[in-house]
Amino acid sequence: MARSIMEMVGFAATLALAAPIALFGVEQLVAGDRLVGGAALGIAALMLAVEQYLTTPTDLPGKVVDGTVGRVAKEPDEEE
């Protein structure tokens, strides 16, 4: 799945916010607190999943343009 530059920047920002939460979760798991560690890892994973799979209102114009360009500007058939 190809990503635009803005999508990559947004995912990198989300990853930068989720990484400390995941690190905290790992530290808690190592310390023996499975509930807090697991919850922190789950929150970090959920942050990344939402960024990856949720369509937001700012994503809709790009999706509409991608669909429209594919229908309007079809590449010509090659004739041999």
N, CA, C and O atoms as a MOPAC input file, in Angstrom:
PM7 MOZYME 1SCF
protein

 N      0.84900 1    -1.16600 1     0.00000 1
 C      0.00000 1     0.00000 1     0.00000 1
 C      0.89900 1     1.23400 1     0.00000 1
 O      1.68400 1     1.44200 1     0.92500 1
 N      0.77600 1     2.05000 1    -1.04500 1
 C      1.57800 1     3.25300 1    -1.15700 1
 C      1.02900 1     4.34200 1    -0.23900 1
 O     -0.18100 1     4.46300 1    -0.04300 1
 N      1.93700 1     5.12200 1     0.31200 1
 C      1.55000 1     6.20900 1     1.21700 1
 C      2.06000 1     7.52700 1     0.64300 1
 O      3.12600 1     7.58100 1     0.03100 1
 N      1.29400 1     8.57300 1     0.84700 1
 C      1.76300 1     9.89100 1     0.46300 1
 C      2.73900 1    10.39900 1     1.52700 1
 O      2.86100 1     9.82100 1     2.60700 1
 N      3.40800 1    11.45800 1     1.20700 1
 C      4.37600 1    12.01800 1     2.15300 1
 C      3.68100 1    12.48500 1     3.42200 1
 O      4.20000 1    12.28500 1     4.52000 1
 N      2.52100 1    13.10000 1     3.28700 1
 C      1.80100 1    13.57300 1     4.47200 1
 C      1.33300 1    12.41400 1     5.34400 1
 O      1.34200 1    12.52500 1     6.57000 1
 N      0.92900 1    11.31800 1     4.74000 1
 C      0.53500 1    10.14500 1     5.51700 1
 C      1.72800 1     9.57300 1     6.27200 1
 O      1.59800 1     9.14300 1     7.41800 1
 N      2.89400 1     9.57100 1     5.62200 1
 C      4.10000 1     9.06400 1     6.27800 1
 C      4.50200 1     9.95300 1     7.44800 1
 O      4.91400 1     9.45200 1     8.49400 1
 N      4.38700 1    11.26000 1     7.28200 1
 C      4.71700 1    12.18500 1     8.36900 1
 C      3.73700 1    12.00100 1     9.52700 1
 O      4.14300 1    11.99800 1    10.68900 1
 N      2.47000 1    11.85200 1     9.22000 1
 C      1.47500 1    11.62400 1    10.26600 1
 C      1.70900 1    10.32900 1    11.01000 1
 O      1.56400 1    10.27800 1    12.23100 1
 N      2.07300 1     9.27500 1    10.28400 1
 C      2.34300 1     7.99400 1    10.93600 1
 C      3.60900 1     8.08000 1    11.78700 1
 O      3.66900 1     7.50100 1    12.87200 1
 N      4.61500 1     8.79800 1    11.30000 1
 C      5.84500 1     8.97000 1    12.08300 1
 C      5.56500 1     9.73800 1    13.37500 1
 O      6.13600 1     9.42100 1    14.41900 1
 N      4.69600 1    10.73700 1    13.31400 1
 C      4.34400 1    11.48600 1    14.52000 1
 C      3.59600 1    10.59500 1    15.50700 1
 O      3.83800 1    10.65800 1    16.71300 1
 N      2.69700 1     9.77600 1    15.00200 1
 C      1.97600 1     8.84900 1    15.87700 1
 C      2.92600 1     7.82700 1    16.47800 1
 O      2.80500 1     7.47500 1    17.65100 1
 N      3.86300 1     7.35200 1    15.68400 1
 C      4.85200 1     6.40700 1    16.18300 1
 C      5.72000 1     7.03800 1    17.26700 1
 O      6.06500 1     6.38300 1    18.25100 1
 N      6.07000 1     8.31300 1    17.08400 1
 C      6.86700 1     9.00800 1    18.09900 1
 C      6.09700 1     9.15800 1    19.40600 1
 O      6.69900 1     9.16300 1    20.47900 1
 N      4.78600 1     9.27700 1    19.33000 1
 C      3.98100 1     9.36300 1    20.54700 1
 C      3.71000 1     7.99300 1    21.16600 1
 O      3.58400 1     7.88300 1    22.38500 1
 N      3.62000 1     6.96100 1    20.35000 1
 C      3.31300 1     5.62700 1    20.85200 1
 C      4.54300 1     4.91200 1    21.40400 1
 O      4.41000 1     4.03900 1    22.26100 1
 N      5.72900 1     5.26200 1    20.93300 1
 C      6.94800 1     4.56900 1    21.36200 1
 C      7.20600 1     4.68300 1    22.86800 1
 O      7.51500 1     3.66800 1    23.49400 1
 N      7.09500 1     5.86700 1    23.47900 1
 C      7.30900 1     5.92300 1    24.93100 1
 C      6.26700 1     5.13400 1    25.72500 1
 O      6.57800 1     4.57700 1    26.77800 1
 N      5.04300 1     5.08600 1    25.22600 1
 C      4.00300 1     4.31600 1    25.90700 1
 C      4.33700 1     2.83300 1    25.82500 1
 O      4.18400 1     2.10200 1    26.80400 1
 N      4.79300 1     2.38800 1    24.65200 1
 C      5.17400 1     0.98700 1    24.49600 1
 C      6.38400 1     0.64400 1    25.36500 1
 O      6.43400 1    -0.42900 1    25.96500 1
 N      7.34400 1     1.54400 1    25.43300 1
 C      8.51900 1     1.31600 1    26.27500 1
 C      8.12500 1     1.21900 1    27.74100 1
 O      8.63900 1     0.36800 1    28.46700 1
 N      7.21800 1     2.08200 1    28.18200 1
 C      6.71300 1     2.01200 1    29.54300 1
 C      6.03000 1     0.66300 1    29.78100 1
 O      6.20100 1     0.05600 1    30.83800 1
 N      5.26600 1     0.20400 1    28.80700 1
 C      4.58800 1    -1.07800 1    28.93600 1
 C      5.57100 1    -2.23300 1    29.06600 1
 O      5.36700 1    -3.13700 1    29.87700 1
 N      6.63100 1    -2.20700 1    28.27600 1
 C      7.64400 1    -3.25900 1    28.36200 1
 C      8.32700 1    -3.21800 1    29.72200 1
 O      8.54600 1    -4.26200 1    30.33600 1
 N      8.66300 1    -2.02600 1    30.19600 1
 C      9.30000 1    -1.90800 1    31.50700 1
 C      8.39900 1    -2.45100 1    32.61800 1
 O      8.87900 1    -3.10700 1    33.54200 1
 N      7.10300 1    -2.18200 1    32.52800 1
 C      6.17800 1    -2.67800 1    33.53900 1
 C      6.03600 1    -4.19800 1    33.47300 1
 O      5.92200 1    -4.86600 1    34.50000 1
 N      6.04400 1    -4.73600 1    32.24900 1
 C      5.98000 1    -6.19100 1    32.11500 1
 C      7.21600 1    -6.85600 1    32.71500 1
 O      7.11500 1    -7.87900 1    33.39100 1
 N      8.38300 1    -6.26500 1    32.46100 1
 C      9.62200 1    -6.81300 1    33.01700 1
 C      9.62000 1    -6.71100 1    34.53700 1
 O     10.14000 1    -7.58900 1    35.22500 1
 N      9.03400 1    -5.63700 1    35.05600 1
 C      8.97600 1    -5.44900 1    36.51100 1
 C      7.93800 1    -6.35900 1    37.16200 1
 O      7.90200 1    -6.46300 1    38.38800 1
 N      7.09500 1    -7.02100 1    36.37000 1
 C      6.12700 1    -7.95700 1    36.91900 1
 C      4.70600 1    -7.45000 1    36.97900 1
 O      3.81700 1    -8.18600 1    37.40600 1
 N      4.45900 1    -6.22900 1    36.56900 1
 C      3.09600 1    -5.67700 1    36.58400 1
 C      2.45600 1    -5.93000 1    35.21600 1
 O      2.53300 1    -5.09800 1    34.31200 1
 N      1.82800 1    -7.09000 1    35.09100 1
 C      1.29700 1    -7.49500 1    33.79100 1
 C      0.09300 1    -6.67100 1    33.36000 1
 O     -0.08100 1    -6.42100 1    32.16700 1
 N     -0.72800 1    -6.25000 1    34.28500 1
 C     -1.93700 1    -5.49700 1    33.92900 1
 C     -1.58200 1    -4.13700 1    33.32800 1
 O     -2.05300 1    -3.78800 1    32.24500 1
 N     -0.75400 1    -3.38000 1    34.03100 1
 C     -0.38000 1    -2.04500 1    33.54400 1
 C      0.47600 1    -2.15500 1    32.28900 1
 O      0.29200 1    -1.38300 1    31.34800 1
 N      1.40300 1    -3.09900 1    32.26300 1
 C      2.26300 1    -3.28000 1    31.09300 1
 C      1.47600 1    -3.68400 1    29.86000 1
 O      1.69000 1    -3.15200 1    28.77000 1
 N      0.57100 1    -4.62100 1    30.03900 1
 C     -0.25900 1    -5.04700 1    28.91100 1
 C     -1.18000 1    -3.94800 1    28.41800 1
 O     -1.39800 1    -3.79400 1    27.21600 1
 N     -1.72400 1    -3.17800 1    29.37100 1
 C     -2.60200 1    -2.06700 1    28.97900 1
 C     -1.82200 1    -1.00800 1    28.20500 1
 O     -2.32400 1    -0.47200 1    27.21700 1
 N     -0.61800 1    -0.70700 1    28.63800 1
 C      0.19700 1     0.29600 1    27.94400 1
 C      0.56600 1    -0.18100 1    26.55000 1
 O      0.51900 1     0.60000 1    25.59900 1
 N      0.93100 1    -1.44600 1    26.41300 1
 C      1.23900 1    -1.98100 1    25.08500 1
 C      0.00300 1    -1.99700 1    24.19400 1
 O      0.09700 1    -1.72600 1    22.99700 1
 N     -1.14300 1    -2.30900 1    24.76400 1
 C     -2.38300 1    -2.29100 1    24.00000 1
 C     -2.74100 1    -0.89400 1    23.51900 1
 O     -3.19600 1    -0.71800 1    22.38900 1
 N     -2.53700 1     0.09900 1    24.37700 1
 C     -2.81800 1     1.48500 1    23.98600 1
 C     -1.89100 1     1.92500 1    22.86000 1
 O     -2.32800 1     2.57400 1    21.90900 1
 N     -0.61100 1     1.57400 1    22.96600 1
 C      0.34900 1     1.94400 1    21.91600 1
 C     -0.01900 1     1.27800 1    20.59500 1
 O      0.02900 1     1.91800 1    19.54400 1
 N     -0.38300 1     0.00700 1    20.64000 1
 C     -0.78600 1    -0.70100 1    19.42100 1
 C     -2.06700 1    -0.11800 1    18.84100 1
 O     -2.20900 1    -0.00500 1    17.62400 1
 N     -2.99400 1     0.25000 1    19.71100 1
 C     -4.24600 1     0.84700 1    19.25800 1
 C     -4.01000 1     2.20700 1    18.59500 1
 O     -4.66300 1     2.53900 1    17.60600 1
 N     -3.08500 1     2.98400 1    19.13400 1
 C     -2.76000 1     4.27800 1    18.51800 1
 C     -2.25700 1     4.08400 1    17.09100 1
 O     -2.65600 1     4.81800 1    16.18700 1
 N     -1.38900 1     3.10600 1    16.88800 1
 C     -0.84200 1     2.86000 1    15.55500 1
 C     -1.90300 1     2.28200 1    14.61800 1
 O     -1.94600 1     2.62900 1    13.43800 1
 N     -2.74800 1     1.41100 1    15.13600 1
 C     -3.78800 1     0.81700 1    14.30200 1
 C     -4.81100 1     1.85700 1    13.85300 1
 O     -5.24900 1     1.84500 1    12.70300 1
 N     -5.18600 1     2.74700 1    14.75300 1
 C     -6.15300 1     3.79500 1    14.39900 1
 C     -5.56700 1     4.70100 1    13.32500 1
 O     -6.25900 1     5.06800 1    12.37500 1
 N     -4.30500 1     5.06100 1    13.46900 1
 C     -3.65600 1     5.91400 1    12.45700 1
 C     -3.60500 1     5.20900 1    11.10800 1
 O     -3.76400 1     5.85100 1    10.06900 1
 N     -3.38800 1     3.91200 1    11.11100 1
 C     -3.23500 1     3.15800 1     9.87000 1
 C     -4.56500 1     2.90700 1     9.17200 1
 O     -4.65900 1     3.05600 1     7.95400 1
 N     -5.59600 1     2.52800 1     9.92500 1
 C     -6.81100 1     2.01400 1     9.30800 1
 C     -8.03200 1     2.92200 1     9.38500 1
 O     -8.99500 1     2.68800 1     8.65500 1
 N     -8.03900 1     3.93800 1    10.22700 1
 C     -9.21100 1     4.79100 1    10.36500 1
 C     -9.20100 1     5.88200 1     9.30500 1
 O     -8.18600 1     6.54800 1     9.10300 1
 N    -10.31400 1     6.06200 1     8.63700 1
 C    -10.44500 1     7.13600 1     7.65400 1
 C    -10.99900 1     8.36600 1     8.36000 1
 O    -12.06300 1     8.32100 1     8.97700 1
 N    -10.26000 1     9.45900 1     8.25900 1
 C    -10.67200 1    10.69900 1     8.89500 1
 C    -11.22500 1    11.65300 1     7.83800 1
 O    -11.03900 1    11.41300 1     6.64500 1
 N    -11.89300 1    12.71700 1     8.24300 1
 C    -12.41000 1    13.67600 1     7.26900 1
 C    -11.32100 1    14.30600 1     6.39400 1
 O    -11.59200 1    14.70400 1     5.26100 1
 N    -10.10800 1    14.39700 1     6.90500 1
 C     -9.03500 1    14.96600 1     6.07300 1
 C     -8.54500 1    13.96300 1     5.03200 1
 O     -7.89500 1    14.36500 1     4.06700 1
 N     -8.83300 1    12.67400 1     5.19400 1
 C     -8.43700 1    11.66100 1     4.22000 1
 C     -9.41400 1    11.56500 1     3.05000 1
 O     -9.04400 1    11.09900 1     1.97200 1
 N    -10.63900 1    11.99500 1     3.24900 1
 C    -11.68100 1    11.81100 1     2.23600 1
 C    -11.39100 1    12.52000 1     0.91400 1
 O    -11.58200 1    11.90500 1    -0.13500 1
 N    -10.93900 1    13.78200 1     0.90300 1
 C    -10.66900 1    14.40800 1    -0.40300 1
 C     -9.62200 1    13.65400 1    -1.22000 1
 O     -9.75500 1    13.53400 1    -2.43800 1
 N     -8.60000 1    13.15400 1    -0.56900 1
 C     -7.57500 1    12.39000 1    -1.28700 1
 C     -8.12100 1    11.09900 1    -1.85600 1
 O     -7.76000 1    10.71100 1    -2.96700 1
 N     -8.98700 1    10.42700 1    -1.11500 1
 C     -9.57600 1     9.19400 1    -1.60900 1
 C    -10.51800 1     9.46600 1    -2.78600 1
 O    -10.56600 1     8.68400 1    -3.73500 1
 N    -11.25800 1    10.56100 1    -2.72500 1
 C    -12.15800 1    10.91700 1    -3.82100 1
 C    -11.36100 1    11.23400 1    -5.07800 1
 O    -11.72100 1    10.80100 1    -6.17300 1
 N    -10.27700 1    11.98900 1    -4.92100 1
 C     -9.45200 1    12.34700 1    -6.08000 1
 C     -8.81800 1    11.10000 1    -6.67600 1
 O     -8.78900 1    10.95500 1    -7.89800 1
 N     -8.31200 1    10.20100 1    -5.85200 1
 C     -7.70800 1     8.96900 1    -6.36300 1
 C     -8.70900 1     8.15800 1    -7.17200 1
 O     -8.37000 1     7.63300 1    -8.23200 1
 N     -9.92900 1     8.05300 1    -6.68300 1
 C    -10.95300 1     7.30000 1    -7.40200 1
 C    -11.38200 1     7.98800 1    -8.68400 1
 O    -11.62300 1     7.32800 1    -9.69500 1
 N    -11.47700 1     9.30100 1    -8.64900 1
 C    -11.91800 1    10.05300 1    -9.82300 1
 C    -10.86100 1    10.03200 1   -10.91600 1
 O    -11.19000 1     9.85500 1   -12.08900 1
 N     -9.61500 1    10.20700 1   -10.55400 1
 C     -8.54600 1    10.22100 1   -11.55000 1
 C     -8.46900 1     8.87600 1   -12.25700 1
 O     -8.20800 1     8.82000 1   -13.45800 1
 N     -8.69100 1     7.81100 1   -11.53200 1
 C     -8.65700 1     6.49100 1   -12.15600 1
 C     -9.76400 1     6.28600 1   -13.17500 1
 O     -9.58000 1     5.55000 1   -14.14400 1
 N    -10.89800 1     6.91700 1   -12.97400 1
 C    -12.01300 1     6.75700 1   -13.90800 1
 C    -11.92700 1     7.72500 1   -15.08400 1
 O    -12.24000 1     7.35700 1   -16.21600 1
 N    -11.50700 1     8.94700 1   -14.82100 1
 C    -11.51000 1     9.97700 1   -15.85700 1
 C    -10.30900 1     9.84200 1   -16.78400 1
 O    -10.46200 1     9.89900 1   -18.00500 1
 N     -9.14700 1     9.66800 1   -16.23500 1
 C     -7.91600 1     9.65800 1   -17.03000 1
 C     -7.38700 1     8.23300 1   -17.15700 1
 O     -6.42500 1     7.85700 1   -16.48800 1
 N     -8.01300 1     7.45700 1   -18.00600 1
 C     -7.54500 1     6.10300 1   -18.23800 1
 C     -6.41800 1     6.13500 1   -19.25500 1
 O     -6.42700 1     6.93300 1   -20.19300 1
 N     -5.45500 1     5.26100 1   -19.05400 1
 C     -4.33400 1     5.21200 1   -19.98500 1
 C     -4.80800 1     4.56300 1   -21.28000 1
 O     -5.60300 1     3.62400 1   -21.25400 1
 N     -4.31600 1     5.06800 1   -22.42200 1
 C     -4.75100 1     4.51000 1   -23.70200 1
 C     -4.20100 1     3.09200 1   -23.88400 1
 O     -3.12500 1     2.75100 1   -23.39400 1
 N     -4.97000 1     2.29300 1   -24.59600 1
 C     -4.53400 1     0.93600 1   -24.89900 1
 C     -3.40300 1     0.98100 1   -25.91300 1
 O     -3.40500 1     1.79100 1   -26.84000 1
 N     -2.44900 1     0.10100 1   -25.71700 1
 C     -1.34000 1     0.03300 1   -26.67000 1
 C     -1.78400 1    -0.80900 1   -27.87300 1
 O     -2.30600 1    -1.91400 1   -27.73100 1
 N     -1.55600 1    -0.24600 1   -29.04300 1
 C     -1.91200 1    -0.97100 1   -30.26100 1
 C     -0.63800 1    -1.50900 1   -30.88300 1
 O      0.35700 1    -0.79500 1   -31.00700 1
 N     -0.67600 1    -2.74600 1   -31.26500 1
 C      0.52700 1    -3.36100 1   -31.82800 1
 C      0.51100 1    -3.31200 1   -33.32100 1
 O      1.44800 1    -3.78500 1   -33.96400 1

